[in-house]
């Protein structure tokens, strides 16, 4: 699926929004104002950003259903580039819960570095106030439905910045 950010709105979607049927309320491309706003809002968040937001929510909840919902049934999850992958929901959830971070013990800031088709690159910084900070690079491959088929985490510990 191509990157949705920057895509053109579809033509002639929805009703015209023209209350008096004169055609004067129609926006370029055949979109009424409400449809254009809804389309713009839906395009403003990329599939990668939606996935990372879901990941952070699962990280906060540590709920097995939230974790599994992020990944396809046979997804590969690597905690580092050279570690053997956790394969499938059961292994991914079990590994996540074994490495569990308690809610409130961390903060995570992130941005999408690149997103094209199924590839998403994320740069992040994880702060554990009681311990240390980590710089993160995530490489994510998404299926058509927005779940990850592959996730690889690269991280570098940094001294805590108080």
Rosetta blueprint (number, residue, H / E / L):
1 X L
2 X L
3 X L
4 X L
5 X L
6 X L
7 X L
8 X L
9 X L
10 X L
11 X L
12 X L
13 X L
14 X L
15 X L
16 X L
17 X L
18 X L
19 X L
20 X L
21 X L
22 X L
23 X L
24 X L
25 X L
26 X L
27 X L
28 X H
29 X H
30 X H
31 X L
32 X L
33 X H
34 X H
35 X H
36 X H
37 X H
38 X H
39 X H
40 X H
41 X H
42 X H
43 X H
44 X H
45 X L
46 X L
47 X H
48 X H
49 X H
50 X H
51 X H
52 X H
53 X H
54 X H
55 X H
56 X H
57 X H
58 X H
59 X H
60 X H
61 X H
62 X L
63 X L
64 X H
65 X H
66 X H
67 X H
68 X H
69 X L
70 X L
71 X E
72 X E
73 X E
74 X E
75 X E
76 X E
77 X E
78 X E
79 X L
80 X L
81 X L
82 X L
83 X L
84 X L
85 X L
86 X E
87 X E
88 X H
89 X H
90 X H
91 X H
92 X H
93 X H
94 X H
95 X H
96 X H
97 X H
98 X H
99 X L
100 X L
101 X L
102 X L
103 X L
104 X L
105 X L
106 X L
107 X E
108 X E
109 X E
110 X E
111 X E
112 X E
113 X E
114 X E
115 X E
116 X E
117 X L
118 X L
119 X E
120 X E
121 X E
122 X E
123 X E
124 X E
125 X E
126 X E
127 X E
128 X L
129 X L
130 X L
131 X L
132 X L
133 X E
134 X E
135 X E
136 X E
137 X E
138 X E
139 X E
140 X E
141 X E
142 X E
143 X L
144 X L
145 X L
146 X L
147 X L
148 X E
149 X E
150 X E
151 X E
152 X E
153 X E
154 X E
155 X E
156 X E
157 X E
158 X E
159 X L
160 X L
161 X L
162 X L
